[in-house]
C-alpha cells in the first residue's frame, strides 16, 4: 500500500487522542457539567468514574438507556463506561450516524438490589453530602431498595457510608434500621458533586425521582446567633447533634407545652435531632427518640440555616417540600 493511500485511510478513521493520560481511539467530546460515567447506560447503574465540567473525553459507540430530559442516547467512552448525551457540550452531532451502535447487550441494566427500611426521617440526596440537593423526604419506616454503597460520603454521627436507592438518590446508612450486607451490593464508584438544576432526570423508577428545575433553596432564615458565648460553633451535620442548656429539657409527644412529656433530658446531655417544627412562633425539634423538645432548651439554635435542618412537615408525604412538586 502506498504511503499517500495509507494517510488517506487514516484520515477517515476515528480521531486518536489522549484522555486522562492514556492513549485511546474515539471521537472527542466534552462534558458540559459534572457527569457520571456508568457501568451501563441507566441512571441507577454504578459509576466507573466521572468527568468534571469542561473535561474532554473520547466516545466510541452509542446505545439507548435512561431518558435524560429529551434524550435516551448514551455514549460509551474509551474508559469502557457510559455517559448520557445530554451532559455533553455538543448537542448537534448525530452520534447515531457518526458512531457505531454498541450492540443490544449494551442496553441491559445490571443492578444489585437489597431491601432496607429508614429508622429516622431521612433526606434522600442527589449526592453524598448534606450540601447536595434533596430529591425526596422519606419518613421513618419507609421501605427502600438499595442498589450500591459508598464509604466516602459525609460522616453522619460516626458513619461515612451512604447507599444509593432506586429513587436515584442517596441516603446515609446511619438513618437505616440496620447496616446492609454490602457483600451483596455493588460499590457505587466515584460520585461527583451534582445539582438538580443541571441534572434533570425522569427515569420512571418512582414518583419522587422526577426532578424539576430550578428549585428554591430551602434553608430557613437564621434567627439567632450560632452558639452560646460559652460553647464553640459546631460543624453542621445531619442528624444534628446538640446539648441541653437547661437543668431539664422535656421531650413531648407533640411540639407544644400542653403535650405530655415522654422523656426528660438533663443539663449538657447530648441529643440528636431529626427536623424542625414551628408552633405559633416557637421552634421545636423532633429528636431521634421521636418526641419534641423546645429549641430554647438547647445551647445551640437548630432553627438557624447554619444547620440545614429540614422542617418535619416536608416528610408528611414522600417527596414533598418546597420545589419538589412535579411540573
N, C-alpha and C positions, 0 to 999 in steps of 0.2 A: 504494500500500500504506500502510495506517495505521501511525502510529508505534508503537502498542501491539503490532500484529501483527509489526512488524519486531523489536521487543525479544523477543517470544516465540520467533521463529525463531532469533535469535542464541543464546538460552538453550539450544537443542537442539544447537548446533554444538560442535565440539571447543573446549576452552579456549584462550584466547590468553595467551601468557606470553612472557617474555624469558629466554633462557638464553645465557650467555657473551656478553652484550651485544648479541645480535641478536634482533629480533622474529621470532617463529615461531609457527605453529599446531601443535596436537597436544595429547595428553593428558599431564599431568605425571606423572613418575616420579622415583625417587631411587636412586642407586647405593648398594648396601649395602656394597660393597668397591671397591677399585681395579679397574676393568673396562675392557677394550679395546673400542673401537667400530670395527668392521671393515668392509672393503670388500664383504664377502659374509658370509653367516651360517654360517661354518665357522671352526673354531679355527686352521686353517693360513693363513687369509687375512691379508693385511697390515692394519695399523691405519691408520685415518684420523686418529683421536685417541683419547684415553682419558678416562674420568670417574673422579675421585677419590672416596674414601669420603664418603658423605653428600652428594654433589654432585647437584643437580637436573638433569633433562633432560626433553625432550618427545619423545614417541614418536607415530608417525603410522600405522603399519600393522604387521602380524605376518607371519612366514614360518617355514619349517622349515629347520633346519640341523643342525649337530653336536649330538649329545646331550650335554648337560652334566648329570651326575648322573641326574636323573629327568625331564628336560625337553629336547625338541628345538626348543622355541619360541624364536625370536629376534624382536626388535623393531627397526624402523628408526627412528632418531632424526631430528630435524629438521636434523641435520648431514649427512644422507644416508649414514649408516653404521649398522651393526647391532650390537646388544648382546644377550647372552644373557639371557633372562628370569630365569635362576637368580641373576644378580648384582644384581637389583633388590630393594628392601626389601619391596615389596608383592607377596607371592606368592599373594594371594587373588583378585585381579582376573582375570576371564575375558577375556583380551585378544582371544581369537578372536571374542567377541561384541561387545566394546567398540570394536574397531578393524577396519578392512577388511583383507583379505588383500593382501599386497604384489604378488602375481602369481607365476606359475610361473617366470618368468625370475629372480626374486629368489633362488630356491633354488640357482642354479648356483654351482659352486665354480670360480673362475677363478684358477689359480695359475701362476706361472713356476717352472720346475724346472731345476736344474743339478747334475750329479754332482760329488762330491768324496770325498776319502779323508783320514782322520786320519793325521798323521805321528807324533803322540805320544799317550800315554794322555790322554784328554780327558773332562772333565766337561761334560755337556750340561745346561744350567741353564734354569730357568723364566723367567729374565730375564737381562739382560746385565751381571751383576756377580758377583764371587765370593762376595758376601754372599747371593745368591739360592739357593734350594733346587736341589739336583741331582736331575734327572729320570732320567738314565741315565749310567752309566760306560762309556765307549767305549774299547776297546783301540786301539793303533796299527794302522794298515792297515784300519780299519773303513770300509766304503763307505757314503756318505751321499747323500741327496738334499737339496739346499738349496732353499729357497723364496723367501727375501728377505734383505736385508742392511741393516745399520745402522752408521753411522760414529761413534756416540755411546756405545759400550759402554765398560766399564772397560779401560784400557790394559793389554795383556799384552805385556811386554817393551817394545815400541815401537809397538804396533799397537792402535788403538781399535776396529777393525772386528770385528763379530760377525755370524754367519749363523744364520738360523733353519732348522731341518731338519724333515723330515716326521715326526720323532719329537715334534714340537711343543715343541721346546726349542732353546736357542741354544748354539752353540759359538764359541769365539774363532777368528778367522781364522788367528791365529799357530799354531794347532795343526794346520792343514791342510798337505798337501804343497805346494800352490800356491795362489796367490790366485785366487779365482773371477773370471770375467769378469762383473762386475756389470751390464754393459750388457744382459745377457740376464735379469737378475733385477729384480723389483720392490723398491723400498725398503720396509723393514718398517714405517716410520712411527714415531710416538712409542710408547715402551714403558714402562709403569709398573712400579714395584716390586710383585712378586707373591709369594705364598707358597702352597705346595702345600696347606697346611691350609685355605685359603679358595678354592682354585681347583682343585677336583676336575675331572677330565676323562677321559672314556672315549670317545675318538673312533675307536678301532679302527685307527689308522694303523700301529701297531706294538705289540708286546707291552710294550716298555719305556715306552710312552706312558701306560699306565693308572696313575693316581696314587692312592695310598692316603693316608689322613689319620686322625689326626695322625701325623707321623713324628718320630722322635727326632733331636735334633741329633747330628751325627757328629764333633764336634770332639774331638780327642784331649786327654787331661789334660796340662796344662802341667807339664813335669818339670824344667825348668831356667830360668835367667834368660834374658831375651830377647836379650841381646847380651853381648859381652865388654866388659871395662872400657875397652878401647882403641878400640871401634867403636860407632858410633851404632846405635840401634834403627832398623831399616829398615821401610818400609811393606810390609804383606803384599801379595803378588801371586801370580799363578799364570800361567805357570810361575814357580817360586821361584828367586830369584837369591841365591846365597851365595858366599863366598870361602874359599879354602883357608887354614887356620890353622896347618898343619904344613909342614915342609920339603917333604914329598911326601905326596900322598894317592893311594892306589892304587884304581883303579876296576876291580872284579872281575866275573866272569861271573855270580856269584850273591852273595847277601848273607851271606857267611861268609868268614872269614880263610883258610880252606882252599881257596877258589876261585881260579882262575887270574886274574892281573892282566892286563887288556886295555889299560889306559891308566894314565898317571901324571900327575896334575896337580901343579903346583908352588905354592909359597907365594904367597898373595894372588891366585891365579888365580881368575877369575870362572867359576862353574859354575852351570848351570841344572838344576833338579830337577823330576821328574815326580810321584813318590809315595814312600811310606814302607814299610819292612819292619822288623819286629821279630824278630830272631833270638836266641832264648834271653836276652832282656832287653837286647840291644844293638840300637840303632837304626841303620838304614842307609837311604840314599836312592838311588833309581834316577835317573840323570842323563839328559839328552837324548841322550847317547851310548849309551844302553841298556846301561849297566853300573852297578855298585853301589859306593857309597863309604860308609864308616863315618861317621856324623854327627859323631863326636868329632874328625874331621879338619877340620871347618869352624869358622870364627869364630862363626857363628850356630848356632842349635839348631832345625833344621827340624821336630823332633817336637813342638814346643810348639803349642798350639792357636792361638797368635797368627798362624800362617801358614795355617791352614785347609788343610793339606796332606793329601790322601787316602791311605789305605792302598793299596798296589799290588794287594792281593787283591780289592779292590772291582771291579777291571777284568777279573777272570777270566772272568766271563760278563756280557754286556750287561745293564745294569740292576741288577746285583747290588749288594750293600752294605746296611748296616743300614736298615730301613724301606722298602726298595724292593720287597719281595715283594708280589705281588698278593694281595688279600684273598680 
